[in-house]
Amino acid sequence: MSRTIETTTPKTRAGLALSGGVSVCAASAVSSLLTLLAFPPVGWWVLAFVAPMPLLWAASRMPAAGRRARLGVAVAATLGMVPMWAWQQQWVFGVSALGAVLLVIYLSMYAGAFVWLASWVAARFRAPVWMAGPVLWAGLEWFRGVVMFDGYPWLMAGHPLIESAALSRAGAVVGASGVSLLMLLVVGAVYGVVAARGVWRWRAAAGLVGVMAVWVVLAAVPRGAIETVGTMRVAVVQTNVPQGDKQGWTPPQRMVDLERMLELTERACDIEPRPDLVVWPETMFPGAALDPASIAEERAASLIWSTGPEVAWPELRFVVFTGMDGIDAPEPVPGPFEMGGRLVMPTTVPADSVLAWQRELGVPFLIGAEGYDGLRLDVDPDTGVVESAWDASFNSTYLLRDGRMVGERYDKMHLTPFGEVMPYISAWPWLERVSLRLGIGASGMTFNLDAGRTPVRHVVETEAGRVRVATPVCFEGVMPGVCRRLAYAAGERRADVLVQLTNEGWFGGFDAGRRQHLQIVRWRALELGTSVVRAANTGVSAVIDPYGGVLKTGVERGDPAGDTMVDGVLFGEVPLASGDTAYARIGDVAGWLGLVGAGIWVIAAGVLGRSERSQRPGTEETDKHGGGSAT
């Protein structure tokens, strides 16, 4: 075995920085393109094995560079990723232009961080980049996906492998993060076999065989006692409410949407056999809350929506009203009432309508709506101005049966970063206000939500018996730890099915985001051995089996391929599984091991570098040892 020793001068290092920066930027761009092709909507998942290789190559070219040159190359790798993340996060520009720019830069910087760290560690250890590179990549990815800014686990390296039942099967043991780590180790070993020479090539080959063997063993681990013990019939009302309409939800538009939702709900229940549960997506209830205390407070305040007589209201067939005190028999409301020359509608009409129709149809409803603790409404008798206050407000799910809320309300525990909460920033109200003025964070959001603390499960009575339903809300579906907490506790299964209520209207016309979200949530089903039902505003609503396979998407109207930006009903027979998986018992051990492993590499490299400098006092750090050139 021999090692290449390279000596560099300031002039040659400058030239290396320039030429290296161009090549690294190009390599990063190629990696980003391969990444996009591996994910939906293209979905060439095999390319997930190829996408990291250009950045491994880029990092392997740099160990001979000095600190400044390596920093320049890291910037080049960051720039190469910017177009991909700008395309991928294009929908964010419609939410917060400045926030989108900052998000694109932040996400792109992980490529630069990888190239810098991988080349630096390789130089310190005088070893090929492919040895530490996979663990560093996995650690950075877990840091981005779960730790920093409350996590943003989008486009994780191994996510496309859910399309392969054989390769994703190990996820029932080590989770999506573990499959990503295995895939990255394979990529690193393959890169070593191709690029290395001499003994390093044999070491890479041995590593490849070892990783593949571990992968096969993990895939062969029995999935606990996971087996189907029955089914549950679910009807998902897929709404199609644009986010712009919802943020500026005028009273007439609320009635239009309520009317359509009730019409679809009646259609969902007018089948045989009837569904065991009807589901509406996240926050699609066009009123306030659905708990008795909040409704009573609304009634006591006699709140109304009011418009001028020139405003057009829809003709209504399904909307009903039970009087200002809520004790009258439901009466159809064909349109708004006239009061003092204005058109008005009591704000309790949505609650009256939903509760009355649930009682009439006799099928339990699972609905996403706002939730309040201690709601207080004070109306100025002279001006009519309403002052509202509460002890806490939530993004919640309610189970309705017998014309009322039953059981406990579930309050979303993990708020969406920069959509519902400002990570770190919200700890200082003044800083949050400044950030909002600057345009950081979702426009139209007030960031006044509280995070729930209790993993509530709703209980639905079916022919198969009592079914425990956990309801991860929107972004919670991409957070593995949150879904595990909802489905399992103290080593025991606590939910028989996950129903994800989500508002995909935020994606606007960016369908790729909707399909990527669906792909990520499929991992939750596989990891937990638990079926997932998705109720998505604007789509993609779906039924996913306990092994991560998609059983059904789309709604009753139209081609399933056109399952977004359309409303309708998705009917599904949802498998109910028993038992648990190894992942359900141990959680994201692999993800944290990747982060710890990356930290160990970095710390060890730092200690080694300090030791070498102490042995060679007065020398400048130039990383002359060519760690990536070992042959």
SULZISUL-V421201 format. One record per residue. PHI is phi as a letter, one per 20 degrees, with the letter a starting at -180 (NA if undefined). PSI is psi in whole degrees, 0 to 359 (999 if undefined). OMEGA is omega in whole degrees, 0 to 359 (999 if undefined). Layout:
[[PHI/PSI/OMEGA] [PHI/PSI/OMEGA]]
//
This chain:
[[NA/139/178] [c/159/178] [c/140/179] [e/123/178] [d/122/183] [d/129/173] [d/140/184] [c/150/174] [d/166/178] [g/321/181] [f/315/180] [f/327/178] [f/323/177] [f/317/178] [f/320/178] [f/319/181] [f/317/182] [f/308/181] [f/322/178] [f/323/180] [f/319/179] [f/314/182] [f/322/179] [f/319/177] [f/318/178] [f/317/180] [f/319/178] [f/320/179] [f/319/178] [f/317/178] [f/319/180] [f/321/178] [f/315/179] [f/323/178] [f/312/180] [f/321/180] [f/333/181] [f/334/184] [e/163/172] [g/148/13] [e/347/180] [f/304/172] [m/29/174] [e/78/193] [f/334/180] [g/331/181] [f/348/175] [f/332/178] [f/339/184] [e/328/188] [g/322/181] [f/343/189] [f/319/178] [g/324/179] [f/327/172] [f/317/178] [f/316/181] [f/316/180] [f/326/182] [f/342/179] [e/349/194] [d/352/185] [g/335/180] [f/351/183] [f/156/176] [f/180/185] [f/315/181] [f/319/179] [f/320/180] [f/322/177] [f/319/177] [f/322/179] [f/323/177] [f/320/177] [f/319/179] [f/318/178] [f/322/177] [f/313/181] [f/325/180] [f/336/181] [e/344/186] [g/313/181] [g/320/180] [f/309/182] [f/330/176] [f/319/177] [f/315/184] [f/324/182] [d/23/183] [g/328/181] [f/334/181] [f/333/180] [f/330/177] [f/347/180] [e/315/180] [b/106/184] [f/310/179] [f/319/178] [f/323/179] [f/317/179] [f/313/180] [f/322/180] [f/317/179] [f/316/179] [f/315/181] [f/312/181] [f/323/181] [f/332/183] [f/340/180] [f/328/175] [f/317/177] [f/319/179] [f/321/180] [f/311/181] [f/317/180] [f/309/183] [f/316/183] [f/317/180] [f/322/181] [f/314/179] [f/318/179] [f/320/180] [f/319/180] [f/318/183] [e/357/184] [l/46/183] [c/160/179] [f/151/180] [f/326/186] [f/349/178] [f/307/181] [e/337/186] [g/310/182] [g/319/180] [f/321/177] [f/318/178] [f/311/181] [f/320/179] [f/316/178] [f/321/181] [f/318/179] [f/322/177] [f/314/178] [f/319/189] [f/333/188] [c/327/191] [e/298/189] [f/133/179] [l/38/179] [m/8/173] [n/141/174] [b/79/187] [e/61/180] [d/142/180] [l/46/174] [f/148/192] [g/317/186] [e/357/184] [g/320/181] [f/341/184] [f/353/174] [f/340/179] [f/345/177] [d/113/181] [f/324/182] [f/315/184] [f/330/182] [e/348/186] [g/325/180] [f/344/178] [f/336/177] [f/348/178] [d/309/187] [d/0/178] [m/176/179] [f/324/180] [f/323/178] [f/321/177] [f/321/176] [g/315/180] [f/315/178] [g/316/180] [f/317/180] [f/323/176] [f/320/176] [f/315/179] [g/314/180] [f/316/181] [f/318/178] [f/318/178] [f/319/178] [f/319/179] [f/321/183] [f/318/191] [e/333/185] [e/170/178] [c/159/175] [m/223/186] [f/330/179] [f/325/177] [f/319/179] [f/323/177] [f/319/178] [f/319/179] [f/317/178] [f/319/177] [f/320/179] [f/314/179] [f/319/180] [f/315/180] [f/317/179] [f/322/179] [f/317/178] [f/318/180] [f/316/180] [f/317/180] [f/315/180] [f/323/179] [f/335/182] [e/351/180] [f/127/179] [g/143/182] [e/59/180] [l/223/177] [d/32/183] [f/116/176] [b/152/181] [f/128/182] [d/4/180] [r/184/178] [c/163/178] [c/130/180] [e/122/183] [c/137/173] [d/119/180] [e/123/173] [e/102/178] [e/112/178] [e/166/179] [c/63/181] [e/111/178] [g/145/182] [f/326/178] [f/321/178] [f/319/184] [f/321/180] [f/330/176] [d/47/188] [f/98/178] [f/157/179] [g/313/178] [f/320/180] [f/325/175] [g/318/181] [f/323/176] [f/312/183] [f/319/178] [f/316/179] [g/315/181] [f/320/179] [f/318/179] [f/321/177] [f/314/179] [f/325/179] [f/318/177] [f/319/178] [f/322/181] [f/328/182] [e/351/183] [e/48/178] [c/162/174] [c/133/353] [f/151/183] [f/154/179] [f/154/174] [e/341/184] [b/138/173] [d/133/185] [c/133/170] [d/149/182] [f/178/181] [g/129/174] [l/30/179] [e/352/175] [f/120/187] [e/31/175] [c/206/176] [e/235/184] [e/172/181] [d/4/178] [e/149/185] [g/320/183] [f/318/181] [f/321/178] [f/319/179] [f/322/178] [f/321/177] [f/315/181] [f/318/182] [f/328/180] [e/352/180] [l/47/183] [f/143/177] [c/152/166] [e/144/185] [c/137/174] [c/167/175] [f/162/182] [f/343/181] [e/349/182] [f/132/181] [e/130/175] [d/153/181] [f/159/169] [f/134/187] [d/139/177] [d/332/186] [d/342/184] [f/137/180] [c/167/182] [c/137/180] [d/24/178] [n/163/184] [f/333/179] [e/355/174] [m/16/184] [d/355/180] [f/162/173] [f/145/181] [g/129/178] [d/135/178] [g/144/178] [d/101/183] [f/344/181] [a/185/182] [f/160/175] [e/156/175] [e/133/180] [b/115/177] [l/36/179] [n/8/179] [c/162/177] [e/127/186] [c/159/176] [b/125/177] [g/138/184] [f/349/178] [e/357/181] [g/317/177] [g/317/179] [f/316/178] [g/315/185] [f/312/182] [f/315/181] [f/321/180] [f/316/180] [f/326/177] [f/316/178] [f/320/181] [f/316/185] [e/333/175] [m/13/178] [d/133/179] [f/142/176] [d/139/171] [d/116/192] [c/139/174] [e/130/182] [b/173/174] [f/154/177] [c/145/181] [c/144/164] [d/124/176] [m/44/178] [f/133/178] [c/129/181] [c/121/179] [d/126/182] [d/125/176] [f/118/184] [f/337/182] [e/315/184] [e/341/184] [m/5/179] [f/134/182] [d/127/172] [d/123/182] [d/148/178] [b/159/179] [b/161/177] [f/325/178] [a/149/177] [c/149/189] [b/163/167] [e/111/198] [c/167/170] [c/144/182] [c/142/170] [d/126/181] [d/133/176] [b/145/181] [l/33/176] [m/22/180] [b/166/174] [f/136/178] [c/148/180] [m/196/180] [e/155/173] [e/139/172] [e/130/179] [d/127/182] [g/128/185] [e/329/183] [d/101/183] [f/149/182] [f/123/180] [f/129/178] [m/5/172] [d/322/179] [c/342/180] [b/150/175] [e/101/181] [g/134/181] [m/313/185] [f/321/183] [f/346/177] [f/340/178] [c/100/183] [g/321/181] [f/322/179] [f/324/177] [f/318/179] [f/317/178] [f/317/181] [f/319/179] [f/322/178] [f/326/180] [f/348/179] [n/15/175] [e/129/183] [o/161/186] [f/127/178] [f/144/180] [n/353/179] [e/144/183] [e/348/178] [l/41/179] [d/16/180] [e/150/173] [d/153/177] [e/133/175] [f/162/183] [c/346/187] [d/128/178] [f/77/182] [f/141/172] [d/132/176] [e/149/180] [d/123/181] [d/131/177] [e/126/179] [c/175/175] [f/333/179] [e/357/182] [o/196/180] [f/124/181] [d/125/179] [e/122/186] [d/119/173] [e/146/189] [c/77/172] [f/133/185] [d/119/172] [l/250/187] [f/337/179] [f/333/181] [f/339/180] [e/355/181] [e/107/186] [f/320/182] [f/324/180] [f/313/181] [f/323/177] [f/319/179] [f/326/178] [f/323/187] [e/332/184] [c/153/175] [b/138/179] [l/37/176] [m/9/182] [c/148/176] [f/131/179] [d/356/178] [c/139/179] [e/341/179] [b/146/173] [d/130/175] [d/109/180] [e/116/174] [e/122/186] [b/148/176] [d/100/180] [e/8/177] [f/338/178] [g/331/182] [f/348/181] [l/234/180] [e/10/184] [e/85/183] [f/332/181] [g/321/179] [f/320/179] [f/317/183] [f/328/175] [f/322/177] [f/315/177] [g/316/181] [f/317/180] [f/317/184] [f/333/176] [f/329/177] [f/325/180] [f/321/178] [f/314/181] [f/313/182] [f/320/188] [e/356/183] [l/39/187] [c/130/178] [f/150/178] [c/132/172] [d/131/178] [d/125/172] [d/104/191] [d/121/169] [f/127/184] [m/5/178] [n/163/11] [e/114/171] [f/147/187] [a/162/169] [d/126/184] [d/133/182] [e/173/184] [f/356/180] [d/9/178] [n/3/179] [e/141/179] [e/117/179] [e/325/184] [a/141/170] [c/172/176] [n/174/182] [c/174/187] [f/334/181] [d/135/175] [n/172/179] [f/136/177] [g/335/177] [f/336/177] [e/59/188] [e/13/178] [c/158/179] [l/39/178] [b/147/177] [d/167/183] [q/195/183] [c/134/173] [d/120/176] [d/135/181] [b/142/169] [e/113/188] [e/119/178] [f/136/176] [d/123/185] [d/155/173] [d/172/179] [n/190/180] [b/173/178] [d/164/176] [f/322/179] [f/320/180] [g/330/181] [e/322/187] [d/340/178] [m/209/188] [e/51/178] [g/318/182] [f/319/180] [f/314/180] [f/326/176] [f/321/177] [f/317/179] [f/316/179] [f/317/179] [f/318/177] [f/319/178] [f/322/179] [f/317/177] [g/313/183] [f/314/181] [f/316/180] [f/321/179] [f/321/178] [f/317/179] [f/318/180] [f/319/180] [f/319/179] [f/321/179] [f/318/180] [f/320/180] [f/325/179] [f/334/178] [e/343/180] [c/69/184] [f/143/175] [n/357/181] [e/147/180] [e/143/178] [f/109/178] [c/358/179] [l/59/187] [e/358/194] [e/353/172] [m/50/183] [g/329/180] [e/0/183] [d/11/180] [f/138/183] [c/999/999]]
//
